[in-house]
Amino acid sequence: MSDNAGTDVTRTGTIHVGVAQRAIGTYDDYPSACRTVERLRDNDFSVEQTTIMAAGLHTVDREQGQVSTADVTRRGAISGMLIGAAVGYMLGLFDLTETSLALPWLIVNAAILGAVLGAAIALLGYVITQGRRSFVANQPVRADRYHIVVDADLADRAVRLLRDAKATQATSANTISAKKSPA
């Protein structure tokens, strides 16, 4: 919701000072909203002043399997190994060690130490939480609808362009169907 002074007032009561904007369309899915913005772009509308806003956001928690102690340990070891190898490389690259180890050996030793520490820390965290939430979940954010919002001074032009594009599309569809049907 916006007032005439260019201040955007949301339902939470916070005030955002800036350019006033107006919704020109609401869609049930994101691809439909994108197609509308593409239609605007195809009609030489400046889409830099166009925003697709998601409304009614919620997460959907989809369980994808149980995590075992071995999984936790393996993931911790892999993370630790990668971090250890990176640290070993940096130590060798900048000559921050006093040993005469060659760079590859320094990286391998640091990776092994990192894997051991990573596995131990991950396992410790798993034990401390007593395995609560020991499942893998995918939590995508979903929206109920998508609003196309443009700067208020361009809103009337955008609505006209969309209306004209829809009329042109309907006319061409009627022409095509008339050509296909035998007279």
Secondary structure, 3 states (H helix, E strand, C coil): CECCCCEEECCCCCEEECCCEEEEEEECCHHHHHHHHHHHHHCCCCHHHEEEEEECCEECCEEEEECCHHHHHHHHHHHHHHHHHHHHHHHHHCCCCCCCCCHHHHHHHHHHHHHHHHHHHHHHHHHHCCCCCCEEEECCEECCEEEEEEEHHHHHHHHHHHHHHHHHHHHHHHHHHHHHCCC
